[in-house]
Amino acid sequence: MPQAPNDEPASVLSERIRLSHAENAAKSQRLRRKAHAKDAVFAPDLPSGRVSVPEESL
């Protein structure tokens, strides 16, 4: 079946979908990091840059 002239090409549609998925994944990661940082407990006996997170928040 021929493509309607008003439809966007499949390559453009697939690229738009790929970019949308990438943006959603990045946003989701930022929200998870923010949630973990909120629940983090900084303990002096942990190596530098490490935090302790309560198991319930995982």
Order of alpha helices (4+ residues) and beta strands (2+ residues): alpha
